[in-house]
Each structure stands twice: as structure tokens, then as C-alpha cells.
């Protein structure tokens, strides 16, 4: 991805947001910004700026006199409500809106595309260390529905300290990011793809279902998934992707990666078999040489009383260690078992944590834990991923669940990990 593409994308979305607010009037009230479904970060930034202006200009001033007491609860409530009403009517200039629109859009794009790097930039822009609780609150604003964010907050909560330094969070976040994209790569990535599409829709108002290829490649790269990026780019060149296409491409990468692993194992097994066969041939040659030597030694000895051999008896070398042929089948003892049993696949229940289990039970199985357990037991009996995927699709369709919902993707991701491990 070209280094300037992300900047161009940020500028494009910023301008779309500004145009939609209709700056032709030069002044826009806060209530107009809050009434529409603009990005939450943009709305919160506008409210923050409005409160700041309200405090500076202070349009309401009550002068306490001998006859008036403004400390009563009723008066305070009425004054507070009046300030809120005035706040909604506060007008922003075009210059002010451009300023915090750009700030909000650029930050939101970075939060979604490169969360780990953005977290470090925000937390340690001015300070070398930060209070752990403050850091957790800020990180929560990045979206607790995202597995990486949720696990990072949990990990920080377990840290036995009150202050956190940049190096600590950097190491912790790198480790968590690797684990997230090893255990639940597809659902974690598609969650962020969905967030970006929702963000773009909140600005443009379009029913956007296509994802730009350059953004996709950048998201892969920023998560340490360069191999996925290169594999998908080499597989097919296109400008836009749907979520379904991204999911399928990711699955193919994981599948091919594991097939490559299986091929490597097969090569090793074939090599071991070849070694065994060569060893057996060598052993046969040595046995033949021993029989020949034994025969010559016996032939050179004077024969005292020749004995007529019995039926089936071999005189020359019959008593030597090399004179007997190994029993049928003994040659196989040293061979590799290419058709041996594969390692027992783990049970799905061992691959899912309690939080994800509770989430799936409540969202897909209508809080019926027994239904969930029975379905998982059914999947445990299935030997192939393709068959398991059909069973999952049938179940979620039966329960009126969208196949692209967070819960459906999570269920598929967990079951997928039973058959394939991300490289």
C-alpha cells in the first residue's frame, strides 16, 4: 500500500463529513450534529468543544443578592437544564467544524486500522508512564467488542501495579495481538472490518458493503499478518472486497497453510520410508555376503561324514546367523506407518473460554445451555471442517441468526480452529 493512500482516505472521509453538515450556512448548531448518526467520536468532540465555549463565554450569570438564594436543588437543576438547552443551540463556525472533524476522522481511522500503535501514541504522547486505571478507561474507548481490546484491558487489570509504562504496554499488546490472531483470526479481523464499514457508512450515509483493497492490506500489515496480505494479493487482484470474500480468502489462506504443513509432514514420512528401504537393502546385501562367506568357509573344511540332507534342509550356512531368511513380515518393523492414526482432535469445549461460551449461549441458543452443549457434542463427532461448516450454517439459519453476525463468526472461528491452527 502506498504511504499516502491512508492520508488520502482520511481526507476523503473528512471532506464527506464536512460536506454533509452543510457548511454553506457557515454556522452549524450542535443539535444538528447530535441529531444525525455521525461517528460517535466526532459527536463527542463537538460536545467537548461546546462545553469549552460555554464555560469561556458564560452566557448565564446569576448574581447572588440578599433576597435571592441560588443554592437550592430546584434552582441548580433548572440552571443546569437551561445550560443544556443553550448548549444545543450553540453555533460552530466552518473553521471550528473543519478542525475537529479532521481530528475525529483521522483518529477513528487509526483506531480501527492500527489499534495497537494508536493506543501507544495516545497514552504516551506527553507522559512516560500513566495510571493503569486511566489507561484502561482510554483503551475501552477503542471498542470493547474487539477481542484485542477486551483481552488487553483484562491483562492490564491483572497487572500488579498502579502505573504503566510505554514499554510494558508495548510488550503486553504485541503478545496479545499475536495470540488473538492465532486463536481467533477470522472473527477478530472481521470485527474490525465491520467497524470500519460502519464508520464509513455513518459519514457517507451509503449502504456500503465493499471494502477497499488498500485498506484491507494495511489492516493485515498492522496486525503482523503480512503473509496473509501477500497470499491474498497474489491470489487475486481487485479494488474492492465484500466481507464474505474477505472471510473466504482468509479461510483459504489458513487451509492452504495447514495443507502445506501436512505436505511437509508427508515429505518427511516419505524420506523416512526411503531411508528404511535403503537400510533394508543394505541389510540384505550384508546377509548375502555373510551367507557367501559362511558357505566358502564350510566348503573349504574337510568333509568327514557327509550327511544326506533332509527335505527342505539347507546344509551350507544353515547354522550361521546369516543363513536364515527373516520371517515374512519382519521387514515391515522398521518402516514408517504412513497410514497411522492422526492425533486426536481436541474437543470444541476445550477451545472456547467461558466468556465466549456465555456469549454464544445467550445470542444463538436463547440462553439454553443444554442446546448449546448438544450442538457442540454433535460437532465433535464430525471429522471434516467442510461438514462442520454446513452444520453450523444450518443451525444459525434455523435460529434466524445472520451468518455475518459477531456470534456466528465467533462460533465458526472456534470450530475452525479445531481442524486447523493458524500459522
C-alpha positions in Angstrom: 0.0 0.0 0.0 1.3 3.4 -0.9 2.2 5.5 2.1 0.0 8.4 1.0 -3.2 6.3 0.4 -4.2 6.3 4.0 -3.9 10.1 4.2 -6.0 10.4 1.0 -8.6 8.1 2.5 -8.7 10.2 5.7 -9.0 13.4 3.8 -11.8 11.9 1.6 -13.9 10.9 4.6 -13.2 14.2 6.4 -14.4 16.2 3.4 -17.5 14.0 3.1 -18.3 14.6 6.7 -17.9 18.4 6.4 -20.0 18.5 3.2 -22.8 16.5 4.8 -23.0 19.0 7.7 -23.7 21.7 5.0 -21.2 24.4 5.8 -22.9 26.6 3.2 -24.7 28.3 6.1 -21.3 29.0 7.7 -22.7 28.2 11.1 -24.0 24.8 12.4 -25.7 24.3 15.7 -24.6 21.5 18.0 -28.1 19.9 17.9 -27.8 19.3 14.2 -24.6 17.3 14.8 -26.1 15.3 17.6 -29.4 14.6 15.8 -27.8 12.7 12.9 -25.9 9.4 13.1 -22.5 10.8 12.7 -19.5 9.0 14.1 -19.6 8.9 17.9 -16.1 10.2 18.2 -17.0 13.3 16.1 -20.1 14.0 18.2 -18.2 13.7 21.5 -15.5 16.0 20.2 -18.2 18.5 19.2 -19.8 18.3 22.7 -16.5 18.8 24.3 -15.8 21.9 22.2 -19.3 23.2 23.0 -18.8 22.9 26.8 -15.5 24.6 26.5 -17.0 27.5 24.7 -19.9 27.6 27.2 -17.5 27.9 30.1 -15.4 30.5 28.4 -18.3 32.8 27.3 -20.6 32.0 30.3 -23.9 33.3 28.8 -25.8 32.6 32.1 -24.7 34.6 35.1 -26.7 34.7 38.3 -25.9 37.4 40.8 -26.5 36.4 44.4 -28.2 39.1 46.5 -29.7 39.4 49.9 -33.2 38.5 48.6 -32.1 35.5 46.4 -30.7 32.1 47.2 -29.4 30.1 44.2 -28.0 27.2 46.2 -31.3 25.3 46.4 -31.6 22.0 44.5 -34.5 23.2 42.4 -32.7 26.3 41.2 -29.5 24.3 40.4 -31.5 21.7 38.4 -33.3 24.5 36.4 -30.0 26.3 35.7 -28.4 23.0 34.6 -31.3 22.3 32.2 -31.1 25.8 30.8 -27.4 25.4 30.1 -28.0 22.1 28.3 -30.7 23.8 26.1 -28.4 26.7 25.4 -25.6 24.3 24.6 -27.7 22.6 21.9 -28.3 25.9 20.2 -24.6 26.8 20.2 -23.3 27.5 16.7 -20.0 26.3 15.3 -18.1 28.2 12.6 -17.0 26.4 9.5 -13.4 26.7 10.6 -14.2 25.1 14.0 -16.0 22.2 12.4 -13.2 21.5 9.9 -10.8 21.4 12.8 -12.4 18.8 15.0 -13.9 16.9 12.0 -10.4 16.3 10.8 -9.2 15.3 14.3 -12.0 12.9 14.8 -11.9 11.2 11.4 -8.1 10.8 11.4 -8.1 9.4 14.9 -11.0 7.0 14.3 -9.4 5.6 11.1 -6.2 4.9 13.1 -8.1 3.4 16.0 -9.6 0.8 13.6 -6.8 0.1 11.2 -3.8 0.2 13.6 -5.2 -0.1 17.2 -2.0 -1.2 19.0 0.1 1.6 17.6 -2.6 4.2 18.1 -3.0 3.2 21.8 0.7 3.8 22.4 0.6 7.2 20.7 -2.4 8.4 22.7 -1.4 7.1 26.1 2.3 8.2 25.9 2.1 11.3 23.8 3.2 13.5 26.7 3.9 11.2 29.6 6.4 8.3 30.0 4.0 6.5 32.3 0.3 6.6 33.0 -2.1 5.5 35.7 -3.3 2.0 35.0 -7.0 2.8 35.6 -6.8 5.8 33.3 -5.1 3.7 30.6 -7.8 1.0 30.8 -10.6 3.7 30.5 -9.0 5.2 27.4 -8.4 1.8 25.8 -12.0 0.8 26.5 -13.0 3.7 24.2 -11.4 1.8 21.3 -14.3 -0.7 21.4 -14.6 -3.5 24.0 -16.4 -5.7 21.4 -13.0 -6.1 19.7 -11.1 -9.2 21.1 -7.8 -7.5 21.1 -9.1 -4.5 23.1 -11.1 -6.8 25.5 -8.1 -9.0 26.2 -5.7 -6.1 26.6 -7.9 -4.5 29.3 -8.2 -7.8 31.1 -4.4 -8.3 31.0 -3.8 -4.7 32.4 -6.3 -5.4 35.1 -4.3 -8.4 36.2 -1.0 -6.4 36.3 0.1 -5.9 39.9 0.9 -2.2 39.6 -0.8 1.2 39.6 1.4 2.8 36.9 2.1 1.6 33.4 5.0 2.5 31.2 5.1 2.5 27.4 7.4 -0.5 27.2 5.1 -2.5 29.4 2.0 -1.9 27.3 4.0 -2.4 24.1 5.2 -5.9 25.1 1.8 -6.8 26.5 -0.1 -5.6 23.5 2.2 -7.3 21.0 1.8 -10.7 22.8 -2.0 -10.3 23.0 -2.2 -9.3 19.3 -0.3 -12.4 18.3 -2.5 -14.7 20.4 -5.7 -13.1 19.2 -4.7 -13.7 15.5 -3.5 -17.2 16.3 -6.6 -18.4 18.2 -9.5 -16.5 16.5 -8.0 -14.9 13.4 -11.1 -14.6 11.2 -13.7 -13.3 13.8 -11.2 -10.8 15.2 -10.3 -9.4 11.8 -13.9 -9.3 10.5 -14.9 -7.5 13.6 -12.6 -4.7 12.7 -13.6 -4.8 9.1 -17.2 -4.4 10.2 -16.3 -1.4 12.4 -14.6 0.4 9.5 -17.6 -0.2 7.2 -20.0 1.1 9.9 -17.7 4.1 10.4 -17.7 4.9 6.7 -21.5 4.5 6.5 -22.0 6.9 9.4 -20.2 9.6 7.3 -21.4 8.9 3.8 -24.8 7.5 4.5 -24.3 5.0 1.8 -25.2 1.3 2.3 -21.5 0.5 1.8 -20.7 -3.2 1.7 -17.4 -3.0 -0.2 -14.1 -2.7 1.4 -11.1 -1.1 -0.3 -8.2 -3.4 -1.1 -5.6 -0.9 0.1 -7.3 -0.6 3.5 -7.5 -4.3 3.7 -3.8 -4.8 3.0 -2.9 -2.1 5.6 -5.0 -3.8 8.3 -3.3 -7.1 7.6 0.1 -5.5 7.8 -0.5 -3.5 11.0 -1.6 -6.8 12.7 1.6 -8.7 11.7 -0.4 -10.7 9.1 1.9 -9.9 6.2 1.8 -13.5 4.9 -2.0 -13.3 4.7 -1.7 -10.0 2.8 0.8 -11.3 0.3 -1.1 -14.5 -0.2 -4.4 -12.8 -0.9 -2.8 -10.2 -3.1 -1.1 -12.9 -5.1 -4.3 -14.9 -5.4 -6.5 -12.2 -6.9 -6.1 -8.6 -7.8 -9.2 -6.4 -7.1 -10.0 -2.9 -5.9 -12.9 -3.9 -3.6 -13.9 -6.8 -1.3 -17.1 -7.8 0.4 -17.0 -9.2 3.9 -17.9 -12.7 2.5 -15.0 -12.6 0.1 -12.6 -11.5 2.8 -13.7 -14.3 5.1 -13.4 -16.9 2.2 -9.9 -15.6 1.3 -8.8 -15.8 4.9 -10.1 -19.3 5.3 -8.3 -20.4 2.1 -5.1 -19.0 3.4 -5.4 -20.9 6.7 -6.4 -24.0 4.9 -3.6 -23.9 2.4 -1.1 -23.1 5.1 -2.1 -26.2 7.0 -2.1 -28.3 3.8 1.5 -27.1 3.3 2.3 -28.3 6.8 0.7 -31.6 6.0 2.7 -31.9 2.8 5.9 -31.2 4.8 5.0 -34.0 7.2 4.3 -36.3 4.2 7.7 -35.5 2.7 9.3 -36.3 6.0 7.4 -39.6 6.2 8.4 -40.5 2.6 12.0 -39.6 3.4 12.0 -41.8 6.4 10.4 -44.6 4.4 13.1 -44.3 1.8 15.8 -44.4 4.4 14.2 -47.6 5.8 14.0 -49.2 2.4 17.7 -48.4 1.7 18.6 -49.8 5.2 16.7 -53.0 4.4 18.5 -53.3 1.0 21.8 -52.8 2.8 20.9 -55.4 5.4 20.0 -57.9 2.6 23.4 -57.3 0.9 25.2 -57.8 4.3 23.2 -61.0 4.9 24.0 -62.3 1.4 27.7 -61.5 2.0 27.6 -63.4 5.3 25.9 -66.4 3.7 28.6 -66.4 0.9 31.4 -66.2 3.4 29.9 -68.9 5.6 29.4 -71.1 2.6 33.0 -70.7 1.5 34.3 -71.4 5.0 32.3 -74.5 5.2 33.2 -75.6 1.7 36.9 -75.3 2.5 36.7 -77.6 5.5 37.3 -81.3 5.1 34.1 -83.3 4.9 34.2 -86.1 7.4 30.9 -87.9 7.1 28.6 -86.5 4.5 25.1 -86.4 5.7 22.2 -86.6 3.3 20.1 -83.5 3.8 16.6 -83.9 4.9 13.7 -82.5 2.9 13.8 -78.6 3.0 17.1 -78.5 4.9 19.9 -76.2 3.8 23.3 -77.6 4.6 25.6 -74.7 3.6 25.2 -71.9 6.1 22.2 -73.5 7.8 23.6 -72.9 11.2 25.1 -69.5 10.6 23.4 -66.3 11.7 23.2 -65.1 8.1 21.9 -68.4 6.7 18.2 -68.0 7.5 15.9 -65.6 5.9 14.0 -63.3 8.2 10.3 -64.4 8.8 7.7 -63.0 6.5 6.6 -59.5 7.5 9.6 -58.8 9.8 10.9 -56.4 7.2 8.0 -54.0 8.0 9.0 -53.5 11.5 11.3 -50.6 10.6 9.1 -48.9 8.2 7.2 -45.6 8.8 3.5 -46.1 9.2 2.2 -43.7 6.6 -1.4 -44.7 7.3 -1.1 -44.4 11.0 -3.8 -42.8 13.1 -3.9 -39.0 13.2 -3.6 -37.2 16.5 -6.9 -36.9 18.4 -8.6 -33.6 17.6 -9.3 -31.5 20.6 -12.9 -31.2 21.8 -14.5 -27.9 20.9 -15.4 -27.3 24.6 -11.7 -27.2 25.3 -11.1 -24.4 22.7 -13.7 -21.9 23.9 -13.4 -19.8 27.1 -16.3 -19.2 29.5 -17.0 -15.6 28.3 -17.3 -16.7 24.7 -19.4 -19.7 25.7 -21.8 -17.5 27.7 -22.0 -15.1 24.7 -22.9 -17.8 22.2 -25.4 -19.4 24.6 -27.2 -16.1 25.0 -27.1 -14.9 21.4 -27.5 -18.0 19.4 -29.1 -20.6 21.7 -31.6 -18.3 23.5 -29.9 -18.8 26.9 -30.4 -22.6 26.6 -27.0 -24.1 27.7 -28.2 -27.6 27.1 -29.0 -26.8 23.4 -25.5 -25.4 23.1 -23.9 -28.4 24.7 -25.8 -30.8 22.5 -24.9 -28.9 19.3 -21.2 -28.9 20.3 -21.3 -32.6 21.0 -22.7 -33.1 17.6 -19.9 -31.1 16.0 -17.3 -33.1 18.0 -18.3 -36.2 16.0 -17.7 -34.5 12.7 -14.3 -35.4 11.1 -14.1 -32.7 8.4 -14.3 -28.9 8.6 -16.4 -28.7 5.4 -19.1 -30.9 7.0 -18.9 -29.0 10.3 -19.4 -25.7 8.5 -22.6 -27.0 6.8 -23.9 -28.0 10.2 -23.1 -24.5 11.7 -24.8 -22.8 8.7 -27.9 -24.9 9.1 -28.1 -24.2 12.9 -27.8 -20.4 12.6 -30.3 -20.3 9.7 -32.7 -22.4 11.8 -32.3 -19.9 14.6 -32.7 -16.8 12.4 -29.1 -15.6 13.1 -27.2 -13.7 10.4 -24.2 -15.7 9.1 -22.2 -12.4 9.3 -23.1 -11.5 12.9 -20.4 -11.5 15.5 -21.8 -14.6 17.2 -22.0 -16.6 14.0 -18.4 -15.6 13.0 -17.1 -16.5 16.5 -18.8 -19.9 16.5 -17.3 -20.7 13.1 -13.9 -19.4 14.1 -13.8 -21.6 17.2 -14.9 -24.7 15.4 -12.4 -23.9 12.5 -9.5 -23.9 15.0 -10.3 -27.5 15.9 -9.3 -28.6 12.4 -6.7 -26.0 11.5 -4.2 -24.0 13.5 -3.2 -20.5 12.2 0.4 -20.3 11.2 
